[in-house]
Amino acid sequence: MGLEAYNQQSAISDDPYVLVLKLYEGLLKYLSFVKNAMQEGNIEEKFNYINRSIAIFDELRNVLDFDGGDIAYYLDGLYLYQIETLFSAGIDDNINAVNQVMKVTRGLIGAWKEETGL
């Protein structure tokens, strides 16, 4: 769902670095929707956007290059932890946990931009 959705929604370049950045940015958007749904008590919408966020983390895991060194293993663990955090946050309506995932995602965006020069 992750990359395909972005390719369909907007005409972005085939640059894999840009695609990863778009995935991170999409995560922030969906996570804000999760928070809104929690605040409004909309259970269906909350889980819809949690599932979309998890799908993006899964897509990010799928594009990791484990031949490239330890960073891929670190990111894989980080992404898995974010998935677990979101799943628990959805069950407990824990907005603070969603905020933590957003904070991690913002950090990933900053690091990615710095590393890639985007």
N, C-alpha and C positions, 0 to 999 in steps of 0.2 A: 504494500500500500504506500509506503513512504516515498520512494523516489518516483514511482509511477504517478502519484498524485501531483507532485510538483511538476513533472514533465507535462502533464495534461493541463494544469492550471495556468502556467505561465511559460513564455518563451524564454527559457534561460539557456545559457551556453552549455556545451557538453563538458565543460571543465569540471573534473571531479572535485576540485577544491571548492568551487562555487556551489556545487550540489550539496556537499557536506555542510557548508555554511547555511544554505537554505533549509536543510533538515533541522539544524540547531534553531534557526529562527522560527521555523514552524512549530517546534517543540514549545518555545516560549508562548506562542499564540495559543496553542491548545491548552497549555497549563493555565493560562489566564482564564480560559473558558471553563476549565475544571473548577477553579476557585469561585468563579461567578455562579456556577451551577450548585456548588456546595452552599454558598451564601443564600441562594434562592431555594434550597431544598429540593432541587430538581435531580432526582436520583438517576433517571434515564439519561439525561444529558451529561451528568457527571461521569457516568461509566462510559458513555460514548467517547468523550474526550480523553478519558484515561486510557481507553483502548487505543485510540489514535496516537496518543503520546507513546505508549508502549510499542506500537507498530514502528514508530520512527526510531526508537532506541534499538529495536530488532534490526531495522534496516542499517543503522549505524554499525551494529555488531557485524552484520553480513559483509560490509565493505572493508573491515579491518584487514590489514596485511600483516599476518603473523610472522612472515619471513623478514619483516622490517625491524624487528627488535622488540625489546621489552615494553615499549610504549603501547603496542597493540594489546598486550596481555593486561596492562594496567587499565587501558580504556575499556576493555571487555568487562573486567571486574567492576569498574565504575558504572558502566551502563547497566549491568545486571543489578547492582545495588539500587540504582535509580528506579528500575522496573519494580523491584521488591518494595521500595519506599512508596511508589505510586499506588501499588496494589493495596498495601496496608492503609494508606491515606484515604483511599476510596471507601474502604470498609469502615474506618473510624471517623470519616469526615474531618480529617486532620489538615487544616489549611496550612499550619506551620510546616508540615512535611512537604506539602506542595511548594511552599515558599523556598524550602531547602533545595528541592530539585530545580527550581527556577534559578536559584543562586549558582548551583553547580553548572547549569546550562549557560548562564551568562559568563561564567569563568571559562567554559569551553569555547564560547564564541570569541572571547578576548584572546585566548591562547591561540586559537585557530587563525584569527586575523593576523596576529603577530608572526606566527610561523609561516603563513602563506603569503603575507603581504597584501591581503585583500582589504 
